[in-house]
Amino acid sequence: MTDERVFATPAGVTIGPLSDIPDGTARNYVLQLRAGRFHGFVVRQGQAVFGYVDRCPHMGLPLAQTLDAYLTPDRSAITCSWHAALFAIRDGRCLGGPCPGRSLTPWPVTVVGGAIVTA
């Protein structure tokens, strides 16, 4: 195993129970894979989950300076705490800030039997 950073995960990896993420919030996940370490986060809205690589398309930095602080105060969008860029929760597209025309890198996740699983 290596500590190199990777930006994708294989399908079928169980991340954890959906109940670990309160509705309307987000949670950071770090997975140690053979190829390296993956950093991502999952946003929960009801029974739906939206996953993204934890990397701002503007500067390549992790989005949250504080653990799990990925959402705006009203929980309506994902925010980069470094440059105040805003991203849509459902598709990761830039809504404002220094990222016009860019999007977050999707991390395909789904819910299977109450667990979050990579797709």
Jmol script that loads the backbone (N, CA, C; Angstrom):
load data "model"
ATOM      1  N   MET A   1       0.839  -1.178   0.000  1.00  0.00           N
ATOM      2  CA  MET A   1       0.000   0.000   0.000  1.00  0.00           C
ATOM      3  C   MET A   1       0.889   1.249   0.000  1.00  0.00           C
ATOM      4  N   THR A   2       0.317   2.314  -0.523  1.00  0.00           N
ATOM      5  CA  THR A   2       1.062   3.557  -0.639  1.00  0.00           C
ATOM      6  C   THR A   2       0.253   4.710  -0.062  1.00  0.00           C
ATOM      7  N   ASP A   3       0.934   5.799   0.263  1.00  0.00           N
ATOM      8  CA  ASP A   3       0.249   6.988   0.764  1.00  0.00           C
ATOM      9  C   ASP A   3      -0.059   7.973  -0.354  1.00  0.00           C
ATOM     10  N   GLU A   4       0.245   7.597  -1.602  1.00  0.00           N
ATOM     11  CA  GLU A   4      -0.045   8.478  -2.727  1.00  0.00           C
ATOM     12  C   GLU A   4      -1.545   8.749  -2.787  1.00  0.00           C
ATOM     13  N   ARG A   5      -1.913   9.950  -3.173  1.00  0.00           N
ATOM     14  CA  ARG A   5      -3.333  10.307  -3.246  1.00  0.00           C
ATOM     15  C   ARG A   5      -3.924   9.818  -4.560  1.00  0.00           C
ATOM     16  N   VAL A   6      -5.098   9.182  -4.476  1.00  0.00           N
ATOM     17  CA  VAL A   6      -5.823   8.724  -5.649  1.00  0.00           C
ATOM     18  C   VAL A   6      -7.165   9.443  -5.701  1.00  0.00           C
ATOM     19  N   PHE A   7      -7.771   9.485  -6.886  1.00  0.00           N
ATOM     20  CA  PHE A   7      -8.966  10.307  -7.075  1.00  0.00           C
ATOM     21  C   PHE A   7     -10.184   9.501  -7.534  1.00  0.00           C
ATOM     22  N   ALA A   8     -10.152   8.193  -7.311  1.00  0.00           N
ATOM     23  CA  ALA A   8     -11.291   7.331  -7.644  1.00  0.00           C
ATOM     24  C   ALA A   8     -11.218   6.086  -6.764  1.00  0.00           C
ATOM     25  N   THR A   9     -12.356   5.419  -6.623  1.00  0.00           N
ATOM     26  CA  THR A   9     -12.419   4.180  -5.853  1.00  0.00           C
ATOM     27  C   THR A   9     -13.092   3.110  -6.700  1.00  0.00           C
ATOM     28  N   PRO A  10     -12.821   1.836  -6.410  1.00  0.00           N
ATOM     29  CA  PRO A  10     -13.541   0.784  -7.117  1.00  0.00           C
ATOM     30  C   PRO A  10     -15.002   0.738  -6.680  1.00  0.00           C
ATOM     31  N   ALA A  11     -15.849   0.188  -7.519  1.00  0.00           N
ATOM     32  CA  ALA A  11     -17.264   0.004  -7.181  1.00  0.00           C
ATOM     33  C   ALA A  11     -17.399  -1.109  -6.149  1.00  0.00           C
ATOM     34  N   GLY A  12     -18.459  -1.007  -5.353  1.00  0.00           N
ATOM     35  CA  GLY A  12     -18.791  -2.067  -4.418  1.00  0.00           C
ATOM     36  C   GLY A  12     -18.141  -1.975  -3.053  1.00  0.00           C
ATOM     37  N   VAL A  13     -17.469  -0.874  -2.757  1.00  0.00           N
ATOM     38  CA  VAL A  13     -16.855  -0.690  -1.437  1.00  0.00           C
ATOM     39  C   VAL A  13     -17.900  -0.098  -0.489  1.00  0.00           C
ATOM     40  N   THR A  14     -18.164  -0.767   0.616  1.00  0.00           N
ATOM     41  CA  THR A  14     -19.093  -0.239   1.612  1.00  0.00           C
ATOM     42  C   THR A  14     -18.375   0.828   2.426  1.00  0.00           C
ATOM     43  N   ILE A  15     -18.944   2.033   2.412  1.00  0.00           N
ATOM     44  CA  ILE A  15     -18.346   3.178   3.099  1.00  0.00           C
ATOM     45  C   ILE A  15     -18.778   3.218   4.563  1.00  0.00           C
ATOM     46  N   GLY A  16     -20.037   2.947   4.801  1.00  0.00           N
ATOM     47  CA  GLY A  16     -20.566   2.975   6.162  1.00  0.00           C
ATOM     48  C   GLY A  16     -22.067   3.125   6.132  1.00  0.00           C
ATOM     49  N   PRO A  17     -22.701   3.097   7.290  1.00  0.00           N
ATOM     50  CA  PRO A  17     -24.160   3.223   7.331  1.00  0.00           C
ATOM     51  C   PRO A  17     -24.621   4.634   6.980  1.00  0.00           C
ATOM     52  N   LEU A  18     -25.742   4.711   6.283  1.00  0.00           N
ATOM     53  CA  LEU A  18     -26.345   5.998   5.947  1.00  0.00           C
ATOM     54  C   LEU A  18     -26.613   6.801   7.218  1.00  0.00           C
ATOM     55  N   SER A  19     -26.947   6.135   8.295  1.00  0.00           N
ATOM     56  CA  SER A  19     -27.257   6.814   9.555  1.00  0.00           C
ATOM     57  C   SER A  19     -26.059   7.569  10.141  1.00  0.00           C
ATOM     58  N   ASP A  20     -24.852   7.331   9.631  1.00  0.00           N
ATOM     59  CA  ASP A  20     -23.675   8.085  10.081  1.00  0.00           C
ATOM     60  C   ASP A  20     -23.702   9.539   9.614  1.00  0.00           C
ATOM     61  N   ILE A  21     -24.542   9.839   8.620  1.00  0.00           N
ATOM     62  CA  ILE A  21     -24.639  11.200   8.103  1.00  0.00           C
ATOM     63  C   ILE A  21     -26.046  11.720   8.390  1.00  0.00           C
ATOM     64  N   PRO A  22     -26.198  12.641   9.314  1.00  0.00           N
ATOM     65  CA  PRO A  22     -27.529  13.201   9.555  1.00  0.00           C
ATOM     66  C   PRO A  22     -28.068  13.867   8.280  1.00  0.00           C
ATOM     67  N   ASP A  23     -29.353  13.768   8.070  1.00  0.00           N
ATOM     68  CA  ASP A  23     -29.989  14.363   6.893  1.00  0.00           C
ATOM     69  C   ASP A  23     -29.634  15.849   6.790  1.00  0.00           C
ATOM     70  N   GLY A  24     -29.262  16.281   5.593  1.00  0.00           N
ATOM     71  CA  GLY A  24     -28.935  17.677   5.358  1.00  0.00           C
ATOM     72  C   GLY A  24     -27.511  18.055   5.722  1.00  0.00           C
ATOM     73  N   THR A  25     -26.653  17.066   5.956  1.00  0.00           N
ATOM     74  CA  THR A  25     -25.263  17.344   6.294  1.00  0.00           C
ATOM     75  C   THR A  25     -24.332  16.564   5.366  1.00  0.00           C
ATOM     76  N   ALA A  26     -23.039  16.727   5.592  1.00  0.00           N
ATOM     77  CA  ALA A  26     -22.022  16.042   4.799  1.00  0.00           C
ATOM     78  C   ALA A  26     -20.999  15.400   5.728  1.00  0.00           C
ATOM     79  N   ARG A  27     -20.299  14.418   5.198  1.00  0.00           N
ATOM     80  CA  ARG A  27     -19.259  13.743   5.986  1.00  0.00           C
ATOM     81  C   ARG A  27     -18.078  13.399   5.112  1.00  0.00           C
ATOM     82  N   ASN A  28     -16.903  13.588   5.671  1.00  0.00           N
ATOM     83  CA  ASN A  28     -15.637  13.261   5.021  1.00  0.00           C
ATOM     84  C   ASN A  28     -15.331  11.773   5.178  1.00  0.00           C
ATOM     85  N   TYR A  29     -14.742  11.187   4.124  1.00  0.00           N
ATOM     86  CA  TYR A  29     -14.274   9.805   4.186  1.00  0.00           C
ATOM     87  C   TYR A  29     -12.880   9.734   3.583  1.00  0.00           C
ATOM     88  N   VAL A  30     -12.009   9.003   4.249  1.00  0.00           N
ATOM     89  CA  VAL A  30     -10.677   8.727   3.725  1.00  0.00           C
ATOM     90  C   VAL A  30     -10.551   7.212   3.645  1.00  0.00           C
ATOM     91  N   LEU A  31     -10.283   6.720   2.448  1.00  0.00           N
ATOM     92  CA  LEU A  31     -10.158   5.280   2.232  1.00  0.00           C
ATOM     93  C   LEU A  31      -8.723   4.946   1.862  1.00  0.00           C
ATOM     94  N   GLN A  32      -8.159   3.971   2.544  1.00  0.00           N
ATOM     95  CA  GLN A  32      -6.823   3.501   2.188  1.00  0.00           C
ATOM     96  C   GLN A  32      -6.998   2.340   1.206  1.00  0.00           C
ATOM     97  N   LEU A  33      -6.567   2.555  -0.015  1.00  0.00           N
ATOM     98  CA  LEU A  33      -6.648   1.551  -1.069  1.00  0.00           C
ATOM     99  C   LEU A  33      -5.236   1.062  -1.393  1.00  0.00           C
ATOM    100  N   ARG A  34      -5.121  -0.005  -2.125  1.00  0.00           N
ATOM    101  CA  ARG A  34      -3.791  -0.485  -2.520  1.00  0.00           C
ATOM    102  C   ARG A  34      -3.027   0.570  -3.304  1.00  0.00           C
ATOM    103  N   ALA A  35      -3.740   1.280  -4.173  1.00  0.00           N
ATOM    104  CA  ALA A  35      -3.096   2.281  -5.030  1.00  0.00           C
ATOM    105  C   ALA A  35      -2.761   3.565  -4.289  1.00  0.00           C
ATOM    106  N   GLY A  36      -3.360   3.783  -3.125  1.00  0.00           N
ATOM    107  CA  GLY A  36      -3.112   5.006  -2.376  1.00  0.00           C
ATOM    108  C   GLY A  36      -4.295   5.402  -1.527  1.00  0.00           C
ATOM    109  N   ARG A  37      -4.273   6.614  -1.067  1.00  0.00           N
ATOM    110  CA  ARG A  37      -5.309   7.131  -0.172  1.00  0.00           C
ATOM    111  C   ARG A  37      -6.285   7.997  -0.952  1.00  0.00           C
ATOM    112  N   PHE A  38      -7.587   7.722  -0.769  1.00  0.00           N
ATOM    113  CA  PHE A  38      -8.660   8.480  -1.418  1.00  0.00           C
ATOM    114  C   PHE A  38      -9.333   9.361  -0.384  1.00  0.00           C
ATOM    115  N   HIS A  39      -9.542  10.649  -0.734  1.00  0.00           N
ATOM    116  CA  HIS A  39     -10.253  11.598   0.127  1.00  0.00           C
ATOM    117  C   HIS A  39     -11.527  12.033  -0.590  1.00  0.00           C
ATOM    118  N   GLY A  40     -12.665  11.786   0.030  1.00  0.00           N
ATOM    119  CA  GLY A  40     -13.939  12.193  -0.558  1.00  0.00           C
ATOM    120  C   GLY A  40     -14.912  12.617   0.523  1.00  0.00           C
ATOM    121  N   PHE A  41     -16.078  13.063   0.089  1.00  0.00           N
ATOM    122  CA  PHE A  41     -17.127  13.404   1.042  1.00  0.00           C
ATOM    123  C   PHE A  41     -18.469  13.068   0.430  1.00  0.00           C
ATOM    124  N   VAL A  42     -19.433  12.840   1.309  1.00  0.00           N
ATOM    125  CA  VAL A  42     -20.790  12.477   0.906  1.00  0.00           C
ATOM    126  C   VAL A  42     -21.755  13.459   1.554  1.00  0.00           C
ATOM    127  N   VAL A  43     -22.692  13.972   0.739  1.00  0.00           N
ATOM    128  CA  VAL A  43     -23.764  14.839   1.217  1.00  0.00           C
ATOM    129  C   VAL A  43     -25.045  14.008   1.231  1.00  0.00           C
ATOM    130  N   ARG A  44     -25.789  14.092   2.321  1.00  0.00           N
ATOM    131  CA  ARG A  44     -27.063  13.374   2.419  1.00  0.00           C
ATOM    132  C   ARG A  44     -28.223  14.350   2.345  1.00  0.00           C
ATOM    133  N   GLN A  45     -29.188  14.015   1.486  1.00  0.00           N
ATOM    134  CA  GLN A  45     -30.459  14.735   1.417  1.00  0.00           C
ATOM    135  C   GLN A  45     -31.563  13.685   1.422  1.00  0.00           C
ATOM    136  N   GLY A  46     -32.166  13.500   2.579  1.00  0.00           N
ATOM    137  CA  GLY A  46     -33.160  12.437   2.721  1.00  0.00           C
ATOM    138  C   GLY A  46     -32.486  11.086   2.568  1.00  0.00           C
ATOM    139  N   GLN A  47     -33.008  10.275   1.669  1.00  0.00           N
ATOM    140  CA  GLN A  47     -32.416   8.964   1.410  1.00  0.00           C
ATOM    141  C   GLN A  47     -31.407   9.015   0.258  1.00  0.00           C
ATOM    142  N   ALA A  48     -31.225  10.184  -0.347  1.00  0.00           N
ATOM    143  CA  ALA A  48     -30.284  10.341  -1.465  1.00  0.00           C
ATOM    144  C   ALA A  48     -28.912  10.768  -0.947  1.00  0.00           C
ATOM    145  N   VAL A  49     -27.862  10.281  -1.614  1.00  0.00           N
ATOM    146  CA  VAL A  49     -26.494  10.665  -1.279  1.00  0.00           C
ATOM    147  C   VAL A  49     -25.782  11.132  -2.539  1.00  0.00           C
ATOM    148  N   PHE A  50     -24.883  12.102  -2.356  1.00  0.00           N
ATOM    149  CA  PHE A  50     -24.108  12.672  -3.445  1.00  0.00           C
ATOM    150  C   PHE A  50     -22.656  12.708  -2.999  1.00  0.00           C
ATOM    151  N   GLY A  51     -21.799  12.035  -3.737  1.00  0.00           N
ATOM    152  CA  GLY A  51     -20.398  11.945  -3.351  1.00  0.00           C
ATOM    153  C   GLY A  51     -19.498  12.716  -4.293  1.00  0.00           C
ATOM    154  N   TYR A  52     -18.430  13.293  -3.728  1.00  0.00           N
ATOM    155  CA  TYR A  52     -17.455  14.054  -4.510  1.00  0.00           C
ATOM    156  C   TYR A  52     -16.056  13.823  -3.974  1.00  0.00           C
ATOM    157  N   VAL A  53     -15.082  13.907  -4.868  1.00  0.00           N
ATOM    158  CA  VAL A  53     -13.688  13.917  -4.464  1.00  0.00           C
ATOM    159  C   VAL A  53     -13.455  15.209  -3.692  1.00  0.00           C
ATOM    160  N   ASP A  54     -12.746  15.120  -2.589  1.00  0.00           N
ATOM    161  CA  ASP A  54     -12.508  16.293  -1.750  1.00  0.00           C
ATOM    162  C   ASP A  54     -11.342  17.106  -2.323  1.00  0.00           C
ATOM    163  N   ARG A  55     -11.654  17.820  -3.394  1.00  0.00           N
ATOM    164  CA  ARG A  55     -10.634  18.603  -4.087  1.00  0.00           C
ATOM    165  C   ARG A  55     -11.309  19.734  -4.853  1.00  0.00           C
ATOM    166  N   CYS A  56     -10.963  20.963  -4.527  1.00  0.00           N
ATOM    167  CA  CYS A  56     -11.532  22.114  -5.215  1.00  0.00           C
ATOM    168  C   CYS A  56     -10.973  22.204  -6.635  1.00  0.00           C
ATOM    169  N   PRO A  57     -11.824  22.372  -7.642  1.00  0.00           N
ATOM    170  CA  PRO A  57     -11.325  22.462  -9.017  1.00  0.00           C
ATOM    171  C   PRO A  57     -10.556  23.754  -9.290  1.00  0.00           C
ATOM    172  N   HIS A  58     -10.659  24.721  -8.402  1.00  0.00           N
ATOM    173  CA  HIS A  58      -9.980  26.001  -8.578  1.00  0.00           C
ATOM    174  C   HIS A  58      -8.490  25.902  -8.215  1.00  0.00           C
ATOM    175  N   MET A  59      -8.178  25.367  -7.038  1.00  0.00           N
ATOM    176  CA  MET A  59      -6.799  25.321  -6.566  1.00  0.00           C
ATOM    177  C   MET A  59      -6.298  23.923  -6.216  1.00  0.00           C
ATOM    178  N   GLY A  60      -7.171  22.919  -6.257  1.00  0.00           N
ATOM    179  CA  GLY A  60      -6.750  21.560  -5.943  1.00  0.00           C
ATOM    180  C   GLY A  60      -6.648  21.264  -4.456  1.00  0.00           C
ATOM    181  N   LEU A  61      -7.117  22.172  -3.626  1.00  0.00           N
ATOM    182  CA  LEU A  61      -7.089  21.979  -2.176  1.00  0.00           C
ATOM    183  C   LEU A  61      -8.320  21.212  -1.706  1.00  0.00           C
ATOM    184  N   PRO A  62      -8.248  20.563  -0.535  1.00  0.00           N
ATOM    185  CA  PRO A  62      -9.469  20.009   0.053  1.00  0.00           C
ATOM    186  C   PRO A  62     -10.457  21.155   0.293  1.00  0.00           C
ATOM    187  N   LEU A  63     -11.745  20.887   0.163  1.00  0.00           N
ATOM    188  CA  LEU A  63     -12.753  21.942   0.271  1.00  0.00           C
ATOM    189  C   LEU A  63     -12.933  22.478   1.694  1.00  0.00           C
ATOM    190  N   ALA A  64     -12.898  21.608   2.675  1.00  0.00           N
ATOM    191  CA  ALA A  64     -13.218  22.006   4.048  1.00  0.00           C
ATOM    192  C   ALA A  64     -11.958  22.193   4.880  1.00  0.00           C
ATOM    193  N   GLN A  65     -11.865  23.329   5.544  1.00  0.00           N
ATOM    194  CA  GLN A  65     -10.771  23.553   6.487  1.00  0.00           C
ATOM    195  C   GLN A  65     -11.088  22.946   7.850  1.00  0.00           C
ATOM    196  N   THR A  66     -12.379  22.738   8.107  1.00  0.00           N
ATOM    197  CA  THR A  66     -12.854  22.111   9.340  1.00  0.00           C
ATOM    198  C   THR A  66     -13.533  20.800   8.961  1.00  0.00           C
ATOM    199  N   LEU A  67     -13.244  19.737   9.688  1.00  0.00           N
ATOM    200  CA  LEU A  67     -13.778  18.418   9.375  1.00  0.00           C
ATOM    201  C   LEU A  67     -15.288  18.451   9.149  1.00  0.00           C
ATOM    202  N   ASP A  68     -15.714  17.928   8.018  1.00  0.00           N
ATOM    203  CA  ASP A  68     -17.122  17.769   7.635  1.00  0.00           C
ATOM    204  C   ASP A  68     -17.853  19.076   7.338  1.00  0.00           C
ATOM    205  N   ALA A  69     -17.162  20.209   7.292  1.00  0.00           N
ATOM    206  CA  ALA A  69     -17.799  21.512   7.038  1.00  0.00           C
ATOM    207  C   ALA A  69     -17.811  21.803   5.538  1.00  0.00           C
ATOM    208  N   TYR A  70     -18.634  21.068   4.796  1.00  0.00           N
ATOM    209  CA  TYR A  70     -18.690  21.177   3.335  1.00  0.00           C
ATOM    210  C   TYR A  70     -19.852  22.020   2.830  1.00  0.00           C
ATOM    211  N   LEU A  71     -20.813  22.312   3.679  1.00  0.00           N
ATOM    212  CA  LEU A  71     -22.036  22.980   3.223  1.00  0.00           C
ATOM    213  C   LEU A  71     -22.112  24.423   3.709  1.00  0.00           C
ATOM    214  N   THR A  72     -22.859  25.226   2.948  1.00  0.00           N
ATOM    215  CA  THR A  72     -23.135  26.595   3.372  1.00  0.00           C
ATOM    216  C   THR A  72     -23.972  26.545   4.660  1.00  0.00           C
ATOM    217  N   PRO A  73     -24.025  27.652   5.416  1.00  0.00           N
ATOM    218  CA  PRO A  73     -24.808  27.638   6.665  1.00  0.00           C
ATOM    219  C   PRO A  73     -26.269  27.224   6.485  1.00  0.00           C
ATOM    220  N   ASP A  74     -26.864  27.566   5.339  1.00  0.00           N
ATOM    221  CA  ASP A  74     -28.258  27.168   5.110  1.00  0.00           C
ATOM    222  C   ASP A  74     -28.374  25.777   4.480  1.00  0.00           C
ATOM    223  N   ARG A  75     -27.235  25.121   4.269  1.00  0.00           N
ATOM    224  CA  ARG A  75     -27.156  23.747   3.740  1.00  0.00           C
ATOM    225  C   ARG A  75     -27.699  23.602   2.326  1.00  0.00           C
ATOM    226  N   SER A  76     -27.703  24.696   1.563  1.00  0.00           N
ATOM    227  CA  SER A  76     -28.256  24.657   0.204  1.00  0.00           C
ATOM    228  C   SER A  76     -27.214  24.385  -0.868  1.00  0.00           C
ATOM    229  N   ALA A  77     -25.931  24.473  -0.519  1.00  0.00           N
ATOM    230  CA  ALA A  77     -24.864  24.282  -1.509  1.00  0.00           C
ATOM    231  C   ALA A  77     -23.601  23.808  -0.809  1.00  0.00           C
ATOM    232  N   ILE A  78     -22.704  23.253  -1.594  1.00  0.00           N
ATOM    233  CA  ILE A  78     -21.366  22.886  -1.127  1.00  0.00           C
ATOM    234  C   ILE A  78     -20.492  24.133  -1.276  1.00  0.00           C
ATOM    235  N   THR A  79     -19.595  24.350  -0.319  1.00  0.00           N
ATOM    236  CA  THR A  79     -18.731  25.521  -0.390  1.00  0.00           C
ATOM    237  C   THR A  79     -17.271  25.143  -0.199  1.00  0.00           C
ATOM    238  N   CYS A  80     -16.398  25.863  -0.840  1.00  0.00           N
ATOM    239  CA  CYS A  80     -14.964  25.742  -0.613  1.00  0.00           C
ATOM    240  C   CYS A  80     -14.609  26.784   0.453  1.00  0.00           C
ATOM    241  N   SER A  81     -14.122  26.339   1.586  1.00  0.00           N
ATOM    242  CA  SER A  81     -13.831  27.265   2.679  1.00  0.00           C
ATOM    243  C   SER A  81     -12.599  28.126   2.418  1.00  0.00           C
ATOM    244  N   TRP A  82     -11.824  27.815   1.397  1.00  0.00           N
ATOM    245  CA  TRP A  82     -10.635  28.610   1.075  1.00  0.00           C
ATOM    246  C   TRP A  82     -10.965  29.848   0.245  1.00  0.00           C
ATOM    247  N   HIS A  83     -11.834  29.669  -0.761  1.00  0.00           N
ATOM    248  CA  HIS A  83     -12.086  30.756  -1.719  1.00  0.00           C
ATOM    249  C   HIS A  83     -13.561  31.080  -1.895  1.00  0.00           C
ATOM    250  N   ALA A  84     -14.429  30.503  -1.064  1.00  0.00           N
ATOM    251  CA  ALA A  84     -15.866  30.769  -1.075  1.00  0.00           C
ATOM    252  C   ALA A  84     -16.564  30.367  -2.372  1.00  0.00           C
ATOM    253  N   ALA A  85     -15.974  29.466  -3.125  1.00  0.00           N
ATOM    254  CA  ALA A  85     -16.661  28.937  -4.300  1.00  0.00           C
ATOM    255  C   ALA A  85     -17.873  28.135  -3.836  1.00  0.00           C
ATOM    256  N   LEU A  86     -18.936  28.159  -4.636  1.00  0.00           N
ATOM    257  CA  LEU A  86     -20.162  27.425  -4.327  1.00  0.00           C
ATOM    258  C   LEU A  86     -20.438  26.403  -5.405  1.00  0.00           C
ATOM    259  N   PHE A  87     -20.935  25.240  -4.994  1.00  0.00           N
ATOM    260  CA  PHE A  87     -21.209  24.148  -5.922  1.00  0.00           C
ATOM    261  C   PHE A  87     -22.579  23.551  -5.628  1.00  0.00           C
ATOM    262  N   ALA A  88     -23.282  23.124  -6.674  1.00  0.00           N
ATOM    263  CA  ALA A  88     -24.582  22.474  -6.525  1.00  0.00           C
ATOM    264  C   ALA A  88     -24.400  21.100  -5.884  1.00  0.00           C
ATOM    265  N   ILE A  89     -25.259  20.784  -4.936  1.00  0.00           N
ATOM    266  CA  ILE A  89     -25.169  19.494  -4.255  1.00  0.00           C
ATOM    267  C   ILE A  89     -25.454  18.348  -5.215  1.00  0.00           C
ATOM    268  N   ARG A  90     -26.454  18.480  -6.064  1.00  0.00           N
ATOM    269  CA  ARG A  90     -26.880  17.371  -6.919  1.00  0.00           C
ATOM    270  C   ARG A  90     -25.931  17.015  -8.061  1.00  0.00           C
ATOM    271  N   ASP A  91     -25.169  17.995  -8.573  1.00  0.00           N
ATOM    272  CA  ASP A  91     -24.286  17.663  -9.707  1.00  0.00           C
ATOM    273  C   ASP A  91     -22.885  18.260  -9.602  1.00  0.00           C
ATOM    274  N   GLY A  92     -22.593  18.993  -8.541  1.00  0.00           N
ATOM    275  CA  GLY A  92     -21.256  19.511  -8.317  1.00  0.00           C
ATOM    276  C   GLY A  92     -20.833  20.685  -9.182  1.00  0.00           C
ATOM    277  N   ARG A  93     -21.752  21.235  -9.973  1.00  0.00           N
ATOM    278  CA  ARG A  93     -21.360  22.340 -10.862  1.00  0.00           C
ATOM    279  C   ARG A  93     -21.158  23.613 -10.065  1.00  0.00           C
ATOM    280  N   CYS A  94     -20.249  24.447 -10.557  1.00  0.00           N
ATOM    281  CA  CYS A  94     -19.940  25.705  -9.894  1.00  0.00           C
ATOM    282  C   CYS A  94     -21.136  26.645  -9.994  1.00  0.00           C
ATOM    283  N   LEU A  95     -21.534  27.205  -8.856  1.00  0.00           N
ATOM    284  CA  LEU A  95     -22.637  28.170  -8.809  1.00  0.00           C
ATOM    285  C   LEU A  95     -22.134  29.595  -8.636  1.00  0.00           C
ATOM    286  N   GLY A  96     -20.891  29.744  -8.195  1.00  0.00           N
ATOM    287  CA  GLY A  96     -20.331  31.067  -7.982  1.00  0.00           C
ATOM    288  C   GLY A  96     -18.939  30.997  -7.400  1.00  0.00           C
ATOM    289  N   GLY A  97     -18.207  32.075  -7.556  1.00  0.00           N
ATOM    290  CA  GLY A  97     -16.845  32.126  -7.054  1.00  0.00           C
ATOM    291  C   GLY A  97     -15.839  31.903  -8.165  1.00  0.00           C
ATOM    292  N   PRO A  98     -14.593  31.578  -7.818  1.00  0.00           N
ATOM    293  CA  PRO A  98     -13.515  31.489  -8.804  1.00  0.00           C
ATOM    294  C   PRO A  98     -13.463  30.158  -9.562  1.00  0.00           C
ATOM    295  N   CYS A  99     -14.614  29.629  -9.917  1.00  0.00           N
ATOM    296  CA  CYS A  99     -14.642  28.323 -10.585  1.00  0.00           C
ATOM    297  C   CYS A  99     -15.601  28.276 -11.775  1.00  0.00           C
ATOM    298  N   PRO A 100     -15.830  29.368 -12.504  1.00  0.00           N
ATOM    299  CA  PRO A 100     -16.830  29.321 -13.573  1.00  0.00           C
ATOM    300  C   PRO A 100     -16.520  28.236 -14.602  1.00  0.00           C
ATOM    301  N   GLY A 101     -17.565  27.497 -14.949  1.00  0.00           N
ATOM    302  CA  GLY A 101     -17.435  26.448 -15.949  1.00  0.00           C
ATOM    303  C   GLY A 101     -16.836  25.154 -15.422  1.00  0.00           C
ATOM    304  N   ARG A 102     -16.515  25.102 -14.151  1.00  0.00           N
ATOM    305  CA  ARG A 102     -15.914  23.898 -13.572  1.00  0.00           C
ATOM    306  C   ARG A 102     -16.918  23.207 -12.657  1.00  0.00           C
ATOM    307  N   SER A 103     -16.585  21.975 -12.313  1.00  0.00           N
ATOM    308  CA  SER A 103     -17.430  21.183 -11.410  1.00  0.00           C
ATOM    309  C   SER A 103     -16.549  20.371 -10.479  1.00  0.00           C
ATOM    310  N   LEU A 104     -17.135  19.958  -9.372  1.00  0.00           N
ATOM    311  CA  LEU A 104     -16.460  19.002  -8.507  1.00  0.00           C
ATOM    312  C   LEU A 104     -16.371  17.670  -9.234  1.00  0.00           C
ATOM    313  N   THR A 105     -15.388  16.872  -8.887  1.00  0.00           N
ATOM    314  CA  THR A 105     -15.254  15.534  -9.469  1.00  0.00           C
ATOM    315  C   THR A 105     -16.199  14.596  -8.730  1.00  0.00           C
ATOM    316  N   PRO A 106     -17.136  13.972  -9.443  1.00  0.00           N
ATOM    317  CA  PRO A 106     -18.084  13.075  -8.781  1.00  0.00           C
ATOM    318  C   PRO A 106     -17.389  11.852  -8.186  1.00  0.00           C
ATOM    319  N   TRP A 107     -17.904  11.394  -7.084  1.00  0.00           N
ATOM    320  CA  TRP A 107     -17.524  10.122  -6.476  1.00  0.00           C
ATOM    321  C   TRP A 107     -18.817   9.316  -6.431  1.00  0.00           C
ATOM    322  N   PRO A 108     -19.015   8.420  -7.381  1.00  0.00           N
ATOM    323  CA  PRO A 108     -20.299   7.704  -7.463  1.00  0.00           C
ATOM    324  C   PRO A 108     -20.556   6.845  -6.225  1.00  0.00           C
ATOM    325  N   VAL A 109     -21.615   7.191  -5.506  1.00  0.00           N
ATOM    326  CA  VAL A 109     -22.038   6.443  -4.325  1.00  0.00           C
ATOM    327  C   VAL A 109     -23.549   6.240  -4.394  1.00  0.00           C
ATOM    328  N   THR A 110     -24.012   5.232  -3.701  1.00  0.00           N
ATOM    329  CA  THR A 110     -25.440   4.935  -3.642  1.00  0.00           C
ATOM    330  C   THR A 110     -25.743   4.333  -2.274  1.00  0.00           C
ATOM    331  N   VAL A 111     -27.020   4.143  -1.998  1.00  0.00           N
ATOM    332  CA  VAL A 111     -27.431   3.505  -0.742  1.00  0.00           C
ATOM    333  C   VAL A 111     -27.976   2.119  -1.070  1.00  0.00           C
ATOM    334  N   VAL A 112     -27.432   1.119  -0.386  1.00  0.00           N
ATOM    335  CA  VAL A 112     -27.874  -0.257  -0.565  1.00  0.00           C
ATOM    336  C   VAL A 112     -28.119  -0.855   0.833  1.00  0.00           C
ATOM    337  N   GLY A 113     -29.367  -1.179   1.109  1.00  0.00           N
ATOM    338  CA  GLY A 113     -29.690  -1.788   2.394  1.00  0.00           C
ATOM    339  C   GLY A 113     -29.274  -0.951   3.588  1.00  0.00           C
ATOM    340  N   GLY A 114     -29.388   0.364   3.474  1.00  0.00           N
ATOM    341  CA  GLY A 114     -29.054   1.243   4.583  1.00  0.00           C
ATOM    342  C   GLY A 114     -27.572   1.597   4.698  1.00  0.00           C
ATOM    343  N   ALA A 115     -26.760   1.109   3.742  1.00  0.00           N
ATOM    344  CA  ALA A 115     -25.334   1.402   3.757  1.00  0.00           C
ATOM    345  C   ALA A 115     -24.957   2.234   2.530  1.00  0.00           C
ATOM    346  N   ILE A 116     -23.976   3.111   2.683  1.00  0.00           N
ATOM    347  CA  ILE A 116     -23.446   3.866   1.548  1.00  0.00           C
ATOM    348  C   ILE A 116     -22.384   3.005   0.887  1.00  0.00           C
ATOM    349  N   VAL A 117     -22.523   2.830  -0.433  1.00  0.00           N
ATOM    350  CA  VAL A 117     -21.641   1.947  -1.195  1.00  0.00           C
ATOM    351  C   VAL A 117     -21.167   2.681  -2.438  1.00  0.00           C
ATOM    352  N   THR A 118     -19.898   2.491  -2.794  1.00  0.00           N
ATOM    353  CA  THR A 118     -19.396   3.095  -4.045  1.00  0.00           C
ATOM    354  C   THR A 118     -20.056   2.401  -5.223  1.00  0.00           C
ATOM    355  N   ALA A 119     -20.361   3.208  -6.225  1.00  0.00           N
ATOM    356  CA  ALA A 119     -21.050   2.671  -7.414  1.00  0.00           C
ATOM    357  C   ALA A 119     -20.100   2.578  -8.602  1.00  0.00           C
TER     358      ALA A 119
END
end "model"
wireframe off; spacefill off
backbone 0.3
color backbone group
